[in-house]
């Protein structure tokens, strides 16, 4: 019997692109730098100069962390001269933010600790909320998620109490990222929805685009591809208006993946190319390469195997081993899927085993194991296929990843079918179709109907 192999999409654009928010409650942007520098030159009061330098530190933060740090240090010295405790604490937080952007977390922690110490003698809840948020950010970067959650929750309580909507939206957004890292995607979306409402209320277009993009990523992982597409289409025009090429690349990549997963590989290809071009324009060749890997999936769907194979091998050759674990996860998994399309299941397993070494969360492990189960079916090792896909299903359910769960259920039903356990296979398929309908996973309807037809036919023959 012909093997109905599950083809899992690669998660090249569904992780590691969502980052904690750094600027808290600040509205200054790089376009204001010339005007602020003129104000600074015309001001002689040390306290006023400190405030302007803090604004300049914010304005430079995304453009040049080094200049941002220079102005934060200057603001601190001026505030110290003026004995302005508030501007000193602001400067210390901005100093820490600059060090974070320079990937010097130890220096950032010292700056935030200094700020927290000075807040003991300064009654300023807004700055305390900001500093606690920043400690959460550092803990999140260090993957100490429970500690990060504690800091964020303290910051939320303060910011809600004082009505700091801008700061609150940033902390809620970071909690969304945190729960996404914990694979609690529904909880993550709860925080993103709250953050999105605040960003919209504040008229923060960039914030709206970022949160919408983060939510789209979650919906991809949950298997709700239509909702992911809708959110990506919200983010794209805003990122274009802001000339945020990195954000634009992420939004186009999400849109491409969502369209591809709705059984439209041909329509997805132009969006993948726009994502690649945007990442290159932003100077991020790493994300451009990962997106190129993702684009190999629709190429394979369209039967362009040789083109996809050459693309993956070329990218692997260009990347030294160990340079980027995420890249190797995606490259190996992508090559495994390509072998699956060509029914080269022994080779497929070899690539999947390589990919598994780089899988860092249960969603990725589940998807790789589901594909491995499909390979075992192709090799007629049905007991091993059932064992593997059951493990994959458990991981997906634990992570709350409905897309991964749906694929694991289908593969489990297929393994049961080949083991002549038809009643069990139909029960599993019914669970799958419930998720399929709820999350609009259109691309899997045909394979579901095909397998169900085969099971019913086999049942009838057995009865006869």
Sine and cosine of phi, psi and omega as CSV:
sin_phi,cos_phi,sin_psi,cos_psi,sin_omega,cos_omega
0.00,0.00,0.56,-0.83,-0.05,-1.00
-0.95,0.32,0.69,-0.72,-0.06,-1.00
-0.99,0.17,0.80,-0.60,0.01,-1.00
-1.00,-0.07,0.96,0.29,-0.14,-0.99
-0.94,0.35,0.69,-0.72,0.06,-1.00
-0.97,0.26,0.76,-0.65,0.04,-1.00
-0.94,-0.34,0.96,-0.27,-0.07,-1.00
-1.00,-0.01,0.71,-0.71,0.04,-1.00
-0.96,0.28,0.53,-0.85,0.01,-1.00
-0.98,0.18,0.60,-0.80,-0.03,-1.00
-1.00,-0.01,0.77,0.64,-0.07,-1.00
-0.93,0.36,-0.44,0.90,-0.08,-1.00
-0.89,-0.46,0.32,0.95,-0.05,-1.00
-0.90,-0.44,0.25,0.97,0.10,-0.99
-0.45,-0.89,0.36,-0.93,0.08,-1.00
0.93,0.37,0.03,1.00,0.04,-1.00
-0.99,-0.17,-0.20,0.98,-0.05,-1.00
-0.99,-0.12,0.89,-0.45,-0.13,-0.99
-0.89,-0.46,0.51,-0.86,0.07,-1.00
-0.87,0.49,0.53,-0.85,-0.02,-1.00
-0.98,0.19,0.72,-0.69,-0.07,-1.00
-0.99,-0.15,-0.69,0.72,-0.08,-1.00
-1.00,0.07,0.85,-0.52,-0.15,-0.99
-0.93,-0.37,0.92,-0.40,0.10,-0.99
0.93,0.38,0.39,0.92,-0.01,-1.00
-0.93,-0.36,0.66,-0.75,-0.03,-1.00
-0.90,-0.44,0.02,1.00,-0.01,-1.00
-0.96,0.28,0.61,-0.79,0.00,-1.00
-0.75,-0.66,0.23,-0.97,-0.07,-1.00
-0.83,0.55,-0.48,0.88,-0.01,-1.00
-0.89,0.45,-0.34,0.94,-0.05,-1.00
-1.00,0.01,-0.04,1.00,-0.08,-1.00
-0.84,0.54,-0.77,0.64,-0.02,-1.00
-0.85,0.53,-0.70,0.72,0.00,-1.00
-0.90,0.44,-0.66,0.75,0.02,-1.00
-0.91,0.42,-0.63,0.78,0.02,-1.00
-0.92,0.40,-0.58,0.82,0.09,-1.00
-0.91,0.42,-0.68,0.74,0.04,-1.00
-0.87,0.49,-0.67,0.74,-0.03,-1.00
-0.88,0.47,-0.67,0.74,-0.01,-1.00
-0.91,0.40,-0.48,0.88,-0.07,-1.00
-1.00,-0.04,-0.02,1.00,-0.07,-1.00
-0.96,-0.29,0.67,-0.74,-0.01,-1.00
-0.91,-0.40,-0.31,0.95,-0.01,-1.00
-0.96,0.27,0.80,-0.60,-0.10,-1.00
-0.88,0.47,-0.65,0.76,-0.01,-1.00
-0.91,0.42,-0.67,0.74,0.03,-1.00
-0.92,0.40,-0.64,0.77,0.03,-1.00
-0.88,0.47,-0.64,0.77,0.01,-1.00
-0.88,0.48,-0.69,0.73,0.00,-1.00
-0.89,0.46,-0.67,0.74,0.00,-1.00
-0.92,0.39,-0.65,0.76,0.03,-1.00
-0.89,0.45,-0.61,0.79,0.07,-1.00
-0.89,0.46,-0.67,0.74,0.05,-1.00
-0.89,0.45,-0.63,0.77,0.04,-1.00
-0.91,0.41,-0.58,0.82,0.05,-1.00
-0.88,0.47,-0.68,0.74,0.05,-1.00
-0.89,0.45,-0.72,0.69,-0.06,-1.00
-0.88,0.47,-0.58,0.82,-0.03,-1.00
-0.99,0.10,-0.20,0.98,-0.23,-0.97
-0.84,0.55,-0.71,0.70,-0.03,-1.00
-0.99,0.11,-0.36,0.93,-0.07,-1.00
-1.00,0.05,-0.68,0.73,-0.07,-1.00
-0.42,-0.91,0.99,-0.14,-0.03,-1.00
-0.85,0.53,-0.51,0.86,0.01,-1.00
-0.90,0.43,-0.72,0.69,0.03,-1.00
-0.92,0.40,-0.60,0.80,0.04,-1.00
-0.86,0.51,-0.68,0.73,0.02,-1.00
-0.91,0.42,-0.65,0.76,0.02,-1.00
-0.86,0.52,-0.72,0.69,-0.03,-1.00
-0.94,0.33,-0.56,0.83,0.05,-1.00
-0.90,0.43,-0.68,0.73,0.04,-1.00
-0.89,0.45,-0.67,0.74,0.01,-1.00
-0.90,0.43,-0.66,0.75,0.02,-1.00
-0.88,0.47,-0.65,0.76,0.00,-1.00
-0.89,0.46,-0.73,0.68,-0.01,-1.00
-0.88,0.47,-0.68,0.73,0.01,-1.00
-0.92,0.40,-0.65,0.76,0.01,-1.00
-0.91,0.41,-0.58,0.81,0.04,-1.00
-0.90,0.43,-0.67,0.75,0.05,-1.00
-0.89,0.46,-0.66,0.75,-0.04,-1.00
-0.99,0.11,-0.08,1.00,-0.05,-1.00
0.84,0.55,0.67,0.74,0.03,-1.00
-0.98,-0.19,0.99,-0.10,-0.04,-1.00
-0.87,0.49,-0.60,0.80,-0.03,-1.00
-0.90,0.44,-0.74,0.67,-0.01,-1.00
-0.93,0.36,-0.48,0.87,0.06,-1.00
-0.91,0.42,-0.70,0.71,0.00,-1.00
-0.92,0.39,-0.63,0.77,0.09,-1.00
-0.84,0.54,-0.73,0.68,-0.04,-1.00
-0.89,0.46,-0.63,0.77,0.01,-1.00
-0.91,0.42,-0.65,0.76,0.07,-1.00
-0.89,0.45,-0.67,0.74,0.02,-1.00
-0.93,0.37,-0.56,0.83,0.09,-1.00
-0.88,0.48,-0.73,0.69,0.03,-1.00
-0.87,0.50,-0.67,0.74,0.02,-1.00
-0.87,0.50,-0.66,0.75,-0.01,-1.00
-0.90,0.43,-0.66,0.75,0.03,-1.00
-0.90,0.43,-0.59,0.80,0.05,-1.00
-0.87,0.49,-0.71,0.71,0.00,-1.00
-0.91,0.40,-0.39,0.92,0.06,-1.00
-1.00,-0.04,0.13,0.99,0.00,-1.00
0.86,0.50,0.55,0.84,0.07,-1.00
-0.93,-0.38,0.97,0.22,-0.11,-0.99
-0.93,0.37,-0.49,0.87,0.01,-1.00
-0.90,0.43,-0.70,0.71,0.04,-1.00
-0.92,0.38,-0.58,0.81,0.04,-1.00
-0.89,0.46,-0.68,0.73,-0.01,-1.00
-0.90,0.44,-0.62,0.78,0.04,-1.00
-0.89,0.46,-0.65,0.76,0.00,-1.00
-0.91,0.41,-0.70,0.72,0.00,-1.00
-0.92,0.38,-0.60,0.80,0.06,-1.00
-0.89,0.46,-0.66,0.75,0.04,-1.00
-0.88,0.47,-0.66,0.75,0.02,-1.00
-0.89,0.45,-0.70,0.72,-0.02,-1.00
-0.91,0.42,-0.60,0.80,0.02,-1.00
-0.90,0.43,-0.68,0.74,-0.01,-1.00
-0.94,0.35,-0.45,0.89,0.01,-1.00
-0.94,0.35,-0.26,0.97,0.04,-1.00
-0.89,0.45,-0.50,0.86,0.00,-1.00
-0.95,-0.31,0.23,0.97,-0.02,-1.00
-0.75,-0.66,0.90,-0.44,-0.02,-1.00
-1.00,0.09,1.00,0.06,-0.01,-1.00
-0.64,-0.77,1.00,-0.01,-0.05,-1.00
-0.88,0.47,-0.53,0.85,0.01,-1.00
-0.88,0.47,-0.71,0.70,0.00,-1.00
-0.95,0.32,-0.52,0.85,0.05,-1.00
-0.92,0.39,-0.67,0.74,0.05,-1.00
-0.88,0.48,-0.64,0.77,0.02,-1.00
-0.90,0.44,-0.69,0.72,-0.04,-1.00
-0.92,0.38,-0.66,0.75,0.05,-1.00
-0.89,0.46,-0.64,0.77,0.07,-1.00
-0.85,0.53,-0.69,0.72,-0.04,-1.00
-0.91,0.42,-0.59,0.81,0.09,-1.00
-0.90,0.43,-0.63,0.78,0.07,-1.00
-0.87,0.49,-0.66,0.75,0.01,-1.00
-0.87,0.49,-0.69,0.72,0.01,-1.00
-0.90,0.43,-0.69,0.72,0.01,-1.00
-0.89,0.46,-0.61,0.80,0.02,-1.00
-0.91,0.41,-0.66,0.75,0.03,-1.00
-0.89,0.46,-0.53,0.85,0.00,-1.00
-1.00,0.06,0.08,1.00,0.01,-1.00
0.90,0.43,0.39,0.92,0.13,-0.99
-1.00,-0.06,0.98,0.21,-0.23,-0.97
-0.95,0.31,-0.55,0.84,0.03,-1.00
-0.92,0.40,-0.66,0.75,0.05,-1.00
-0.91,0.42,-0.67,0.74,0.02,-1.00
-0.87,0.50,-0.69,0.72,-0.01,-1.00
-0.87,0.50,-0.65,0.76,0.00,-1.00
-0.88,0.48,-0.72,0.69,0.02,-1.00
-0.89,0.45,-0.70,0.71,-0.02,-1.00
-0.88,0.47,-0.67,0.74,-0.02,-1.00
-0.90,0.44,-0.60,0.80,0.08,-1.00
-0.90,0.43,-0.66,0.75,0.01,-1.00
-0.91,0.42,-0.65,0.76,0.02,-1.00
-0.87,0.49,-0.71,0.71,-0.02,-1.00
-0.85,0.53,-0.69,0.72,0.00,-1.00
-0.93,0.38,-0.72,0.69,-0.09,-1.00
-0.94,0.35,-0.56,0.83,0.10,-0.99
-0.91,0.41,-0.67,0.74,-0.05,-1.00
-0.90,0.44,-0.63,0.78,-0.07,-1.00
-0.99,-0.10,-0.04,1.00,0.03,-1.00
0.96,0.27,0.49,0.87,0.03,-1.00
-0.99,0.13,0.99,0.12,-0.12,-0.99
-0.91,0.41,-0.63,0.78,-0.01,-1.00
-0.91,0.42,-0.76,0.65,0.03,-1.00
-0.90,0.44,-0.64,0.77,0.00,-1.00
-0.89,0.46,-0.66,0.75,0.00,-1.00
-0.88,0.47,-0.60,0.80,0.01,-1.00
-0.92,0.39,-0.68,0.73,0.00,-1.00
-0.93,0.38,-0.66,0.75,0.06,-1.00
-0.88,0.47,-0.63,0.78,0.04,-1.00
-0.89,0.46,-0.68,0.73,0.00,-1.00
-0.92,0.39,-0.56,0.83,0.10,-1.00
-0.91,0.42,-0.57,0.82,0.09,-1.00
-0.87,0.49,-0.69,0.72,0.05,-1.00
-0.89,0.45,-0.68,0.73,-0.05,-1.00
-0.87,0.49,-0.74,0.67,-0.01,-1.00
-0.94,0.34,-0.44,0.90,0.12,-0.99
-0.91,0.41,-0.66,0.75,0.05,-1.00
-0.89,0.45,-0.51,0.86,0.04,-1.00
-0.99,0.11,0.02,1.00,-0.03,-1.00
0.90,0.44,0.35,0.94,0.14,-0.99
-1.00,-0.10,0.98,0.18,-0.20,-0.98
-0.95,0.30,-0.53,0.85,0.04,-1.00
-0.93,0.37,-0.67,0.74,0.08,-1.00
-0.89,0.45,-0.66,0.76,0.05,-1.00
-0.85,0.53,-0.72,0.70,-0.01,-1.00
-0.92,0.40,-0.49,0.87,0.08,-1.00
-0.87,0.49,-0.71,0.71,0.01,-1.00
-0.94,0.34,-0.64,0.77,0.03,-1.00
-0.88,0.47,-0.65,0.76,0.01,-1.00
-0.88,0.47,-0.66,0.76,0.05,-1.00
-0.91,0.42,-0.69,0.73,0.01,-1.00
-0.90,0.43,-0.65,0.76,-0.02,-1.00
-0.89,0.46,-0.67,0.74,0.00,-1.00
-0.88,0.48,-0.66,0.75,0.01,-1.00
-0.93,0.37,-0.66,0.75,0.03,-1.00
-0.87,0.49,-0.66,0.75,0.02,-1.00
-0.92,0.40,-0.66,0.75,0.02,-1.00
-0.89,0.46,-0.59,0.80,-0.01,-1.00
-0.99,0.13,-0.13,0.99,-0.03,-1.00
0.94,0.33,0.45,0.89,-0.03,-1.00
-1.00,0.02,1.00,-0.02,-0.06,-1.00
-0.88,0.47,-0.69,0.72,0.01,-1.00
-0.88,0.47,-0.66,0.75,0.04,-1.00
-0.90,0.43,-0.64,0.76,0.04,-1.00
-0.87,0.50,-0.72,0.69,-0.02,-1.00
-0.89,0.46,-0.67,0.74,-0.02,-1.00
-0.91,0.42,-0.75,0.67,-0.02,-1.00
-0.91,0.41,-0.65,0.76,0.04,-1.00
-0.87,0.50,-0.65,0.76,0.03,-1.00
-0.90,0.43,-0.65,0.76,0.02,-1.00
-0.90,0.43,-0.67,0.74,0.02,-1.00
-0.91,0.42,-0.62,0.78,0.04,-1.00
-0.86,0.52,-0.65,0.76,0.05,-1.00
-0.87,0.50,-0.69,0.73,0.05,-1.00
-0.88,0.48,-0.69,0.73,-0.03,-1.00
-0.92,0.40,-0.51,0.86,0.12,-0.99
-0.87,0.49,-0.73,0.69,-0.04,-1.00
-0.93,0.37,-0.51,0.86,0.03,-1.00
-0.98,0.20,-0.24,0.97,-0.01,-1.00
1.00,0.01,0.15,0.99,0.03,-1.00
-1.00,-0.08,0.99,0.17,-0.19,-0.98
-0.96,0.28,-0.51,0.86,0.02,-1.00
-0.92,0.40,-0.68,0.73,0.02,-1.00
-0.92,0.40,-0.62,0.79,0.06,-1.00
-0.87,0.49,-0.67,0.74,0.03,-1.00
-0.89,0.46,-0.71,0.70,-0.02,-1.00
-0.87,0.49,-0.68,0.73,-0.01,-1.00
-0.93,0.37,-0.62,0.78,0.04,-1.00
-0.89,0.45,-0.61,0.79,0.01,-1.00
-0.94,0.35,-0.42,0.91,0.12,-0.99
-0.94,0.33,-0.66,0.75,-0.09,-1.00
-0.96,0.30,-0.58,0.82,-0.15,-0.99
-0.85,0.52,-0.80,0.60,-0.04,-1.00
-0.89,0.46,-0.53,0.85,0.02,-1.00
-0.93,0.37,-0.70,0.71,0.02,-1.00
-0.90,0.45,-0.59,0.81,0.05,-1.00
-0.91,0.42,-0.69,0.72,0.00,-1.00
-0.88,0.47,-0.60,0.80,-0.02,-1.00
-1.00,0.04,-0.03,1.00,-0.06,-1.00
0.82,0.58,0.58,0.82,0.04,-1.00
-1.00,0.01,1.00,-0.01,-0.14,-0.99
-0.93,0.37,-0.58,0.82,0.03,-1.00
-0.92,0.40,-0.71,0.71,0.04,-1.00
-0.90,0.44,-0.58,0.81,0.02,-1.00
-0.91,0.40,-0.65,0.76,0.04,-1.00
-0.88,0.48,-0.68,0.73,0.02,-1.00
-0.89,0.45,-0.69,0.72,-0.03,-1.00
-0.91,0.42,-0.69,0.73,0.03,-1.00
-0.91,0.40,-0.60,0.80,0.03,-1.00
-0.90,0.43,-0.66,0.75,0.05,-1.00
-0.90,0.44,-0.70,0.71,0.02,-1.00
-0.87,0.49,-0.70,0.71,-0.01,-1.00
-0.87,0.49,-0.70,0.71,-0.01,-1.00
-0.91,0.42,-0.66,0.75,0.00,-1.00
-0.90,0.43,-0.67,0.74,0.02,-1.00
-0.91,0.41,-0.68,0.73,0.02,-1.00
-0.86,0.51,-0.66,0.75,-0.05,-1.00
-0.96,0.28,-0.17,0.99,0.09,-1.00
-0.99,-0.17,0.49,0.87,0.11,-0.99
0.91,0.41,0.60,0.80,0.05,-1.00
-0.78,-0.62,0.88,0.47,-0.06,-1.00
-0.88,0.48,-0.61,0.79,-0.01,-1.00
-0.90,0.43,-0.66,0.75,0.01,-1.00
-0.93,0.36,-0.44,0.90,-0.04,-1.00
-0.96,0.27,-0.51,0.86,-0.11,-0.99
-0.82,0.57,-0.73,0.68,0.01,-1.00
-0.88,0.48,-0.56,0.83,0.02,-1.00
-0.93,0.36,-0.63,0.78,0.08,-1.00
-0.87,0.50,-0.68,0.74,-0.02,-1.00
-0.91,0.42,-0.61,0.79,0.06,-1.00
-0.91,0.42,-0.60,0.80,0.05,-1.00
-0.90,0.44,-0.72,0.70,0.01,-1.00
-0.87,0.50,-0.73,0.69,0.00,-1.00
-0.89,0.46,-0.62,0.78,-0.01,-1.00
-0.92,0.40,-0.69,0.73,0.02,-1.00
-0.90,0.44,-0.63,0.77,0.04,-1.00
-0.91,0.42,-0.63,0.77,0.04,-1.00
-0.90,0.43,-0.50,0.86,0.03,-1.00
-0.99,0.13,-0.06,1.00,0.00,-1.00
0.98,0.18,0.31,0.95,-0.02,-1.00
-0.94,-0.33,1.00,0.09,-0.03,-1.00
-0.93,0.36,-0.48,0.88,0.01,-1.00
-0.88,0.48,-0.74,0.68,0.02,-1.00
-0.94,0.33,-0.52,0.85,0.07,-1.00
-0.89,0.46,-0.65,0.76,0.00,-1.00
-0.93,0.37,-0.67,0.75,-0.01,-1.00
-0.91,0.42,-0.59,0.81,0.03,-1.00
-0.93,0.37,-0.59,0.81,0.06,-1.00
-0.88,0.48,-0.63,0.78,0.07,-1.00
-0.88,0.48,-0.70,0.71,-0.01,-1.00
-0.87,0.49,-0.58,0.81,-0.03,-1.00
-0.91,0.41,-0.28,0.96,0.03,-1.00
-0.93,0.37,-0.40,0.92,0.02,-1.00
-0.90,0.44,-0.81,0.59,0.05,-1.00
-0.90,0.43,-0.49,0.87,0.08,-1.00
-0.88,0.47,-0.68,0.73,0.02,-1.00
-0.92,0.39,-0.63,0.77,0.04,-1.00
-0.84,0.54,-0.54,0.84,-0.03,-1.00
-1.00,0.00,0.10,0.99,0.04,-1.00
0.99,0.17,0.24,0.97,-0.01,-1.00
-1.00,-0.05,0.88,0.47,-0.14,-0.99
-0.91,0.42,-0.71,0.70,-0.07,-1.00
-0.88,0.47,-0.66,0.75,0.02,-1.00
-0.89,0.45,-0.69,0.72,0.00,-1.00
-0.91,0.41,-0.68,0.73,-0.01,-1.00
-0.87,0.48,-0.73,0.68,0.01,-1.00
-0.89,0.45,-0.62,0.79,-0.02,-1.00
-0.90,0.44,-0.72,0.69,-0.03,-1.00
-0.92,0.40,-0.72,0.69,-0.02,-1.00
-0.89,0.45,-0.60,0.80,0.03,-1.00
-0.90,0.43,-0.68,0.74,0.01,-1.00
-0.93,0.37,-0.61,0.79,0.04,-1.00
-0.89,0.45,-0.63,0.78,0.01,-1.00
-0.91,0.42,-0.54,0.84,-0.05,-1.00
-0.99,0.16,-0.23,0.97,-0.06,-1.00
-0.93,-0.37,0.87,-0.48,0.06,-1.00
-0.91,0.41,0.57,-0.82,-0.02,-1.00
-0.83,0.56,0.75,-0.66,0.03,-1.00
1.00,0.06,-0.07,1.00,-0.04,-1.00
-0.91,0.41,-0.60,0.80,-0.01,-1.00
-0.51,-0.86,0.98,-0.22,0.00,-1.00
-0.82,0.58,-0.66,0.76,-0.02,-1.00
-0.90,0.44,-0.62,0.79,0.03,-1.00
-0.88,0.47,-0.71,0.70,-0.04,-1.00
-0.93,0.37,-0.57,0.82,0.11,-0.99
-0.83,0.55,-0.77,0.64,-0.06,-1.00
-0.93,0.37,-0.64,0.77,-0.02,-1.00
-0.91,0.41,-0.73,0.69,-0.02,-1.00
-0.92,0.40,-0.67,0.74,0.01,-1.00
-0.91,0.42,-0.66,0.75,0.03,-1.00
-0.89,0.46,-0.67,0.74,0.02,-1.00
-0.92,0.40,-0.60,0.80,0.05,-1.00
-0.87,0.49,-0.69,0.72,0.00,-1.00
-0.90,0.43,-0.60,0.80,0.02,-1.00
-0.89,0.45,-0.65,0.76,0.05,-1.00
-0.91,0.41,-0.55,0.83,0.02,-1.00
-0.90,0.44,-0.67,0.75,0.04,-1.00
-0.84,0.54,-0.60,0.80,-0.07,-1.00
-1.00,-0.02,0.11,0.99,0.02,-1.00
0.86,0.50,0.53,0.85,0.09,-1.00
-0.99,-0.14,0.95,0.30,-0.26,-0.97
-0.95,0.31,-0.51,0.86,0.05,-1.00
-0.91,0.42,-0.69,0.72,0.06,-1.00
-0.91,0.40,-0.60,0.80,0.03,-1.00
-0.84,0.54,-0.74,0.67,-0.01,-1.00
-0.87,0.50,-0.62,0.78,0.01,-1.00
-0.87,0.49,-0.69,0.72,0.00,-1.00
-0.94,0.34,-0.59,0.81,0.01,-1.00
-0.92,0.38,-0.60,0.80,0.04,-1.00
-0.92,0.40,-0.57,0.82,0.09,-1.00
-0.91,0.41,-0.67,0.74,-0.02,-1.00
-0.91,0.43,-0.62,0.79,-0.07,-1.00
-0.86,0.50,-0.50,0.87,0.01,-1.00
-0.89,0.46,-0.40,0.92,-0.06,-1.00
-0.97,-0.26,0.03,1.00,0.00,-1.00
-0.97,0.25,0.82,-0.58,-0.11,-0.99
-0.95,-0.32,-0.11,0.99,0.03,-1.00
-0.61,-0.79,0.20,-0.98,-0.11,-0.99
-0.92,0.38,-0.49,0.87,0.01,-1.00
-0.90,0.43,-0.74,0.67,-0.01,-1.00
-0.92,0.40,-0.66,0.75,0.02,-1.00
-0.88,0.48,-0.67,0.75,0.01,-1.00
-0.87,0.49,-0.71,0.70,-0.06,-1.00
-0.93,0.38,-0.62,0.78,0.04,-1.00
-0.91,0.41,-0.68,0.73,-0.01,-1.00
-0.92,0.40,-0.56,0.83,0.07,-1.00
-0.89,0.46,-0.68,0.73,0.05,-1.00
-0.91,0.41,-0.61,0.79,0.04,-1.00
-0.88,0.47,-0.64,0.77,0.04,-1.00
-0.88,0.47,-0.63,0.77,0.06,-1.00
-0.88,0.47,-0.62,0.79,0.04,-1.00
-0.91,0.42,-0.64,0.77,0.03,-1.00
-0.90,0.45,-0.60,0.80,0.08,-1.00
-0.89,0.46,-0.70,0.72,0.02,-1.00
-0.87,0.50,-0.50,0.87,0.03,-1.00
-1.00,-0.04,0.11,0.99,0.03,-1.00
0.90,0.44,0.48,0.88,0.09,-1.00
-0.98,-0.20,0.96,0.29,-0.23,-0.97
-0.94,0.34,-0.61,0.79,0.04,-1.00
-0.89,0.46,-0.67,0.74,0.02,-1.00
-0.92,0.38,-0.57,0.82,0.05,-1.00
-0.89,0.45,-0.70,0.71,-0.01,-1.00
-0.90,0.43,-0.70,0.71,0.01,-1.00
-0.87,0.50,-0.70,0.71,-0.06,-1.00
-0.93,0.37,-0.69,0.73,-0.04,-1.00
-0.95,0.31,-0.48,0.88,0.09,-1.00
-0.91,0.41,-0.65,0.76,0.07,-1.00
-0.89,0.45,-0.66,0.75,0.02,-1.00
-0.89,0.46,-0.66,0.75,0.00,-1.00
-0.89,0.45,-0.68,0.73,0.01,-1.00
-0.87,0.49,-0.67,0.74,0.01,-1.00
-0.90,0.43,-0.68,0.73,-0.02,-1.00
-0.90,0.44,-0.69,0.73,0.00,-1.00
-0.92,0.39,-0.60,0.80,0.04,-1.00
-0.89,0.45,-0.61,0.79,-0.02,-1.00
-0.99,0.12,-0.20,0.98,-0.06,-1.00
0.94,0.34,0.41,0.91,-0.04,-1.00
-1.00,-0.06,0.99,-0.16,-0.13,-0.99
-0.93,0.37,-0.57,0.82,0.04,-1.00
-0.88,0.47,-0.72,0.69,0.02,-1.00
-0.92,0.40,-0.60,0.80,0.02,-1.00
-0.90,0.44,-0.69,0.72,-0.01,-1.00
-0.87,0.49,-0.68,0.73,-0.01,-1.00
-0.92,0.38,-0.62,0.78,0.02,-1.00
-0.92,0.40,-0.62,0.79,0.04,-1.00
-0.89,0.46,-0.69,0.72,0.02,-1.00
-0.87,0.49,-0.71,0.70,-0.05,-1.00
-0.91,0.40,-0.56,0.83,0.06,-1.00
-0.91,0.42,-0.67,0.74,0.03,-1.00
-0.88,0.47,-0.64,0.77,0.01,-1.00
-0.90,0.44,-0.68,0.74,0.02,-1.00
-0.89,0.45,-0.66,0.75,0.03,-1.00
-0.90,0.44,-0.61,0.79,0.03,-1.00
-0.87,0.49,-0.74,0.68,-0.03,-1.00
-0.94,0.34,-0.31,0.95,0.08,-1.00
-1.00,-0.02,0.14,0.99,0.01,-1.00
0.89,0.45,0.45,0.89,0.05,-1.00
-0.98,-0.20,0.95,0.32,-0.24,-0.97
-0.94,0.35,-0.66,0.75,-0.01,-1.00
-0.88,0.47,-0.70,0.72,0.02,-1.00
-0.90,0.44,-0.64,0.77,0.00,-1.00
-0.88,0.48,-0.68,0.74,0.01,-1.00
-0.91,0.41,-0.62,0.78,0.02,-1.00
-0.89,0.45,-0.67,0.75,0.02,-1.00
-0.91,0.40,-0.65,0.76,0.02,-1.00
-0.88,0.47,-0.59,0.81,0.03,-1.00
-0.90,0.44,-0.63,0.78,0.07,-1.00
-0.89,0.45,-0.64,0.76,-0.01,-1.00
-0.90,0.43,-0.71,0.71,-0.08,-1.00
-0.92,0.39,-0.47,0.88,0.09,-1.00
-0.88,0.48,-0.73,0.69,0.04,-1.00
-0.92,0.39,-0.66,0.75,-0.02,-1.00
-0.83,0.56,-0.73,0.68,-0.02,-1.00
-0.94,0.33,-0.68,0.73,-0.08,-1.00
-0.89,0.45,-0.62,0.79,-0.07,-1.00
-0.96,-0.28,0.22,0.98,0.14,-0.99
0.84,0.55,0.72,0.69,0.00,-1.00
-1.00,0.04,0.97,0.24,-0.15,-0.99
-0.91,0.41,-0.51,0.86,-0.12,-0.99
-0.92,0.40,-0.25,0.97,-0.08,-1.00
-0.97,-0.24,0.01,1.00,-0.06,-1.00
-0.90,0.43,-0.69,0.72,-0.05,-1.00
-0.89,0.45,-0.72,0.70,-0.02,-1.00
-0.92,0.40,-0.58,0.82,0.06,-1.00
-0.88,0.48,-0.75,0.66,-0.03,-1.00
-0.90,0.44,-0.62,0.79,0.00,-1.00
-0.89,0.45,-0.74,0.67,-0.01,-1.00
-0.91,0.41,-0.65,0.76,0.01,-1.00
-0.88,0.48,-0.67,0.74,0.02,-1.00
-0.88,0.48,-0.67,0.74,0.00,-1.00
-0.91,0.42,-0.64,0.77,0.00,-1.00
-0.91,0.42,-0.71,0.70,-0.01,-1.00
-0.89,0.45,-0.63,0.77,0.04,-1.00
-0.90,0.44,-0.69,0.72,0.01,-1.00
-0.91,0.42,-0.62,0.78,0.06,-1.00
-0.86,0.50,-0.70,0.72,-0.02,-1.00
-0.89,0.45,-0.69,0.73,0.03,-1.00
-0.89,0.46,-0.64,0.77,-0.02,-1.00
-0.90,0.43,-0.66,0.75,0.01,-1.00
-0.90,0.44,-0.65,0.76,0.02,-1.00
-0.90,0.43,0.00,0.00,0.00,0.00
